């Protein structure tokens, strides 16, 4: 086992909070490129191109940060978790496709808060399957309950605000709400494999490497089955590199946010980490309203419902995220870890150490030649697509794009440095 030479000046709870907030910033920005669906692209085409970018980025970041030797050693030690990672990837792919339909029918600023009710589903699974909140004090239980109720109320307010408007758009609004609700269900259940992996000591970087195979395979299957097979517009989109770049970029941004979300789930649990990362609804609202002007034609009542619902949802998520686990609750979590260790023959002490950021092997493992090849190929793909990129046929506010882009970089540096300083990305 590696020597615990990392700094102890930042608690794991604090690290989880930083990662959760950074995840919100990046996940909020990731859906902006899917606005291209309003330019006439098939939702399946948007989803497939975006997942191709996700696939490229998911293999690049673990290779860059840890190396393939580290990742595959982790996967070999916990083979039983590979199928769970594939399942999580499949659930993500279905949810991501549903979000494209939701954005098309109700808009980015409205769809985001609706599907972020996934935190309630994750909270339920965390309590039932992994002993989260078991033994928690009254203050923490109160924060979680009130936070959960706030999220539900906010989702209802935002859904109702979507239906308020022109009657001719009512059918599409209902369809968009159902798509967002389906995405919420898929994503809320997806966190079960997350938590199962991390209480077994798997590194998030290893988990997402297998995860990406499940998501790419599922999106490809959905496209072939439901969007015209080999004649799907999704494959014709590959002949439009000017548009593909933006969807690849969306997938890249999503991966950064999801990696931070994975670390938040590891160090806070899904009952706390996921609601905290669901502050992405604020950033989704910012991109939709400020960059794309989605609320420009809304009346005062519509805007009030959207803004009030957004604020209530954020407060609910933050209430859950600030509920620091007590000693009794941590003991309950350790019981769940022991159960997983006994079920799969894992070393209990080593698994607990992995949960605290102390993992196997030498953190200075050398990179292999193919590690550099993987990074070079991924970089080459993005450079090629970037050089061919054209400005999307959408009205956008370039000033707000610049401002939000600067916030993305600030959050990346802060959260990335905190993870490296505290755990060396473990």
C-alpha positions in Angstrom: 0.0 0.0 0.0 1.2 3.5 -0.7 2.5 5.6 2.1 -0.1 8.1 3.3 2.1 11.0 2.4 -0.8 13.3 1.5 -1.7 16.5 3.3 -4.4 16.2 6.0 -5.3 19.9 6.1 -8.5 19.4 4.0 -11.1 17.0 5.4 -12.6 14.4 3.1 -16.0 16.0 3.7 -14.6 19.4 2.5 -13.0 17.7 -0.5 -16.3 16.1 -1.4 -18.1 19.4 -1.1 -15.6 21.1 -3.4 -15.9 18.3 -5.9 -19.6 18.4 -5.8 -19.8 22.1 -6.5 -17.2 21.9 -9.3 -19.3 19.0 -10.8 -22.3 21.3 -10.8 -20.4 24.0 -12.8 -19.2 21.6 -15.4 -22.3 19.4 -15.7 -24.3 22.6 -16.1 -22.2 23.7 -19.1 -22.2 20.2 -20.7 -25.7 20.3 -22.0 -25.4 23.6 -23.8 -24.1 22.0 -27.1 -27.2 19.8 -27.2 -29.1 23.0 -28.1 -28.0 22.0 -31.6 -31.1 19.8 -31.6 -33.0 23.0 -32.3 -31.0 23.4 -35.5 -32.8 20.3 -36.9 -30.6 17.5 -35.7 -32.0 14.2 -34.5 -31.8 13.7 -30.7 -30.2 10.4 -31.4 -27.6 12.0 -33.6 -26.9 14.6 -30.9 -26.6 11.9 -28.2 -24.4 9.6 -30.2 -22.0 12.4 -31.2 -21.9 13.6 -27.6 -21.2 10.1 -26.2 -18.4 9.7 -28.8 -16.8 12.7 -27.2 -17.5 11.2 -23.7 -15.9 8.0 -24.8 -12.8 9.8 -26.0 -12.5 11.9 -22.9 -13.2 9.1 -20.4 -10.3 7.1 -21.6 -8.0 10.1 -21.8 -8.3 11.5 -18.3 -7.6 8.3 -16.4 -4.7 7.6 -18.7 -3.4 11.1 -18.2 -3.8 11.2 -14.4 -3.0 7.6 -13.4 -1.9 5.6 -16.4 -3.4 2.5 -17.9 -1.3 0.2 -15.6 -2.9 1.6 -12.5 -6.4 1.5 -14.0 -6.2 -2.1 -15.2 -4.6 -3.3 -11.9 -7.6 -1.7 -10.1 -10.1 -3.4 -12.4 -8.4 -6.8 -12.1 -8.6 -6.6 -8.3 -12.3 -5.9 -8.4 -13.6 -7.8 -11.5 -17.1 -8.1 -10.0 -17.5 -4.3 -10.4 -17.0 -4.3 -14.2 -20.5 -5.4 -14.9 -21.8 -2.8 -12.5 -19.9 -0.1 -14.4 -21.3 -1.3 -17.7 -24.8 -1.2 -16.3 -24.2 2.4 -15.0 -23.0 3.4 -18.4 -26.1 2.0 -20.0 -28.4 3.8 -17.6 -26.4 7.0 -18.3 -26.8 6.6 -22.0 -30.6 6.2 -21.9 -30.9 9.2 -19.5 -28.7 11.4 -21.7 -30.8 10.6 -24.8 -33.9 11.5 -22.9 -32.4 14.8 -21.8 -32.0 15.7 -25.5 -35.7 15.2 -26.1 -36.5 17.2 -22.9 -34.3 20.1 -24.1 -35.9 20.1 -27.5 -39.5 20.2 -26.1 -39.2 22.4 -23.0 -35.8 24.1 -23.2 -32.6 23.9 -21.3 -33.5 26.3 -18.5 -36.6 24.2 -17.6 -35.4 20.7 -18.3 -32.4 20.9 -16.0 -34.3 21.4 -12.7 -36.8 18.6 -13.5 -34.3 15.9 -14.1 -32.2 17.0 -11.1 -34.9 15.4 -8.9 -32.6 12.3 -9.4 -31.1 13.2 -6.0 -34.3 11.9 -4.3 -33.9 8.6 -6.0 -30.2 8.4 -5.2 -31.0 9.4 -1.6 -33.5 6.5 -1.3 -31.1 3.9 -2.7 -28.3 5.2 -0.5 -30.4 4.7 2.6 -31.8 1.3 1.6 -28.7 -0.3 0.1 -25.7 1.4 1.7 -26.8 2.4 5.3 -26.5 6.1 4.5 -28.1 8.2 7.2 -28.4 5.2 9.5 -27.4 6.4 12.9 -27.4 10.1 11.8 -28.2 12.7 14.3 -31.5 14.6 14.3 -29.9 17.7 12.7 -28.6 15.8 9.7 -31.8 13.9 9.3 -33.7 17.2 9.3 -31.4 18.7 6.7 -31.8 15.7 4.4 -35.6 15.5 4.8 -36.1 19.3 4.3 -33.7 19.3 1.5 -35.5 16.4 -0.2 -38.9 18.1 0.2 -37.5 21.3 -1.2 -36.3 19.5 -4.3 -39.7 17.9 -4.9 -41.5 21.2 -4.4 -39.1 23.0 -6.8 -39.5 20.3 -9.4 -43.3 20.7 -9.3 -43.0 24.5 -9.5 -40.7 24.2 -12.5 -42.9 21.7 -14.2 -46.0 23.8 -13.8 -44.2 26.9 -15.1 -43.4 24.9 -18.2 -47.0 24.2 -18.9 -47.9 27.9 -18.5 -47.8 29.5 -21.9 -49.2 29.1 -25.3 -51.7 26.2 -25.5 -50.3 25.0 -28.8 -47.1 24.0 -27.0 -48.8 22.1 -24.3 -48.4 18.6 -25.9 -44.7 19.1 -26.4 -44.3 20.5 -22.9 -45.8 17.4 -21.4 -43.6 15.2 -23.5 -40.6 17.2 -22.4 -41.5 16.8 -18.8 -41.9 13.1 -19.1 -38.5 12.8 -20.9 -36.9 14.8 -18.1 -38.6 12.7 -15.4 -37.4 9.5 -17.2 -33.9 10.9 -17.2 -34.2 11.6 -13.5 -35.2 8.0 -12.8 -32.3 6.6 -14.9 -29.7 8.8 -13.3 -31.0 8.3 -9.8 -30.6 4.5 -10.2 -27.3 4.9 -11.9 -25.8 6.0 -8.6 -26.2 2.5 -7.1 -23.3 1.1 -9.1 -21.3 4.2 -8.3 -21.6 3.7 -4.5 -21.2 0.0 -4.8 -17.9 0.6 -6.5 -16.6 3.1 -4.0 -17.4 1.3 -0.8 -15.5 -1.6 -2.4 -12.4 0.7 -2.8 -12.4 1.2 -6.5 -10.9 4.5 -7.8 -13.4 6.6 -9.8 -10.9 6.9 -12.6 -11.0 3.1 -13.0 -14.8 2.9 -12.7 -15.4 5.4 -15.5 -13.0 3.5 -17.9 -15.4 0.5 -17.9 -18.4 2.8 -17.5 -17.8 4.3 -20.9 -18.1 1.0 -22.8 -21.6 0.6 -21.4 -22.7 4.0 -22.4 -21.2 4.0 -25.9 -22.7 0.5 -26.7 -26.1 1.5 -25.4 -26.3 4.8 -27.4 -25.2 2.9 -30.5 -27.9 0.3 -29.9 -30.6 2.9 -29.3 -29.6 4.6 -32.5 -29.7 1.4 -34.6 -33.0 0.2 -33.1 -35.0 3.5 -32.9 -33.5 5.9 -35.4 -33.3 4.2 -38.8 -30.6 1.6 -38.3 -27.6 2.1 -40.5 -29.4 4.9 -42.3 -29.8 6.9 -39.1 -29.1 10.7 -39.5 -26.6 10.1 -36.7 -24.2 8.5 -39.0 -24.6 11.2 -41.6 -23.7 13.7 -38.9 -20.2 12.3 -39.0 -19.9 14.0 -42.4 -20.5 17.4 -40.8 -17.3 17.8 -38.6 -18.1 21.5 -38.1 -21.1 20.5 -35.9 -19.6 17.3 -34.5 -16.9 19.3 -32.7 -19.4 21.1 -30.5 -21.1 17.8 -29.4 -17.7 16.2 -28.8 -16.9 19.3 -26.7 -20.1 18.8 -24.8 -19.1 15.2 -24.0 -15.7 16.4 -22.9 -17.1 19.0 -20.6 -19.6 16.4 -19.2 -16.7 14.0 -18.4 -14.9 16.6 -16.3 -18.1 17.3 -14.4 -18.9 13.6 -14.0 -15.4 12.9 -12.7 -15.8 15.5 -10.0 -19.3 14.1 -9.3 -17.8 10.6 -8.9 -15.3 11.8 -6.3 -18.1 13.7 -4.5 -20.1 10.4 -4.4 -17.0 8.6 -3.0 -16.2 11.1 -0.2 -19.8 12.2 0.7 -22.0 9.3 -0.4 -24.7 9.5 -3.0 -27.3 10.9 -0.5 -25.1 14.0 -0.1 -22.7 14.2 -3.0 -25.4 13.9 -5.8 -27.7 16.7 -4.5 -24.7 18.9 -4.1 -23.6 18.3 -7.6 -27.1 19.0 -8.7 -26.4 22.7 -8.3 -25.7 22.2 -12.0 -29.3 23.3 -12.5 -28.2 26.8 -11.6 -25.5 26.7 -14.3 -27.8 25.1 -16.8 -30.3 27.9 -16.1 -27.4 30.4 -16.6 -26.4 28.9 -20.0 -30.0 28.6 -21.2 -31.1 32.1 -20.1 -28.0 34.2 -20.4 -26.3 32.6 -23.5 -29.3 31.4 -25.5 -32.0 33.8 -24.2 -34.5 31.1 -23.4 -36.4 33.3 -20.9 -36.3 36.4 -23.0 -40.0 36.1 -24.1 -41.3 34.8 -20.8 -43.8 36.7 -18.8 -43.2 37.8 -15.2 -45.2 34.9 -13.7 -43.2 32.4 -15.7 -39.9 33.9 -14.7 -40.9 34.0 -11.1 -41.8 30.3 -11.0 -38.5 29.4 -12.8 -36.3 31.5 -10.5 -38.1 30.6 -7.3 -38.1 26.9 -8.1 -34.4 27.1 -9.0 -33.5 28.9 -5.7 -35.6 26.4 -3.6 -33.9 23.4 -5.4 -30.4 24.8 -4.7 -31.2 25.4 -1.1 -32.5 21.9 -0.7 -29.4 20.4 -2.3 -27.1 22.5 -0.2 -29.0 21.5 3.0 -28.3 17.9 2.2 -24.7 18.5 1.2 -23.9 20.3 4.5 -25.1 17.5 6.6 -21.7 16.2 7.9 -21.8 12.5 8.8 -21.6 11.7 12.5 -19.4 9.0 14.0 -22.5 6.7 14.3 -23.4 7.2 10.7 -19.8 6.5 9.6 -19.9 3.3 11.6 -23.0 2.3 9.6 -21.2 3.0 6.4 -18.3 0.8 7.5 -20.8 -2.0 8.1 -21.8 -1.7 4.4 -18.2 -1.8 3.5 -17.6 -4.9 5.6 -20.7 -6.6 3.9 -19.2 -5.9 0.4 -15.8 -7.2 1.5 -17.3 -10.4 2.9 -19.4 -10.9 -0.2 -16.5 -10.5 -2.7 -13.5 -11.5 -0.7 -11.9 -8.1 -0.3 -9.5 -6.9 2.3 -11.5 -4.8 4.8 -8.7 -2.6 6.1 -7.3 -2.0 2.6 -10.8 -1.1 1.4 -11.3 1.4 4.2 -7.9 3.0 3.3 -8.9 3.3 -0.3 -12.1 5.1 0.8 -9.9 7.7 2.5 -7.7 8.2 -0.6 -4.9 5.8 0.3 -4.8 3.2 -2.5 -2.6 0.4 -3.6 0.7 0.6 -5.3 3.2 3.4 -6.0 1.5 6.6 -7.0 4.5 7.4 -9.2 3.9 4.5 -11.5 5.6 5.1 -14.8 3.6 5.6 -17.9 3.7 3.1 -20.8 4.2 4.1 -24.4 0.6 3.4 -25.2 -0.5 5.9 -22.5 1.1 8.7 -24.5 -0.4 7.3 -27.7 -4.0 7.3 -26.2 -3.6 11.0 -25.1 -2.1 11.9 -28.4 -4.9 10.3 -30.4 -7.6 12.0 -28.3 -5.9 15.3 -28.7 -5.6 14.8 -32.4 -9.3 14.1 -32.8 -10.2 17.2 -30.9 -7.8 19.3 -32.9 -9.0 18.0 -36.2 -12.7 18.6 -35.3 -11.8 22.0 -33.8 -10.1 23.1 -37.0 -13.2 22.1 -39.0 -15.7 23.6 -36.6 -18.2 26.2 -37.7 -20.2 28.6 -35.6 -23.6 26.8 -34.7 -26.6 28.4 -36.4 -27.9 29.7 -33.0 -28.2 33.1 -31.5 -25.7 33.3 -28.6 -24.4 36.0 -26.3 -20.6 35.8 -26.6 -20.0 38.0 -23.6 -21.8 35.6 -21.3 -20.0 32.6 -22.9 -16.7 34.2 -22.0 -17.7 34.9 -18.4 -19.1 31.4 -17.8 -16.0 29.9 -19.5 -13.8 31.7 -17.0 -15.8 30.3 -14.1 -15.4 26.8 -15.6 -11.6 27.2 -15.6 -11.5 28.6 -12.0 -13.6 25.6 -10.7 -11.4 23.2 -12.6 -8.2 24.5 -11.1 -9.6 24.7 -7.5 -11.2 21.3 -7.5 -8.4 19.6 -9.4 -5.7 21.0 -7.1 -7.7 20.0 -4.0 -8.0 16.4 -5.3 -4.3 16.2 -6.2 -3.1 17.8 -3.0 -5.3 15.7 -0.7 -5.4 12.3 -2.4 -3.4 12.4 -5.6 -6.6 11.6 -7.5 -7.3 8.5 -5.4 
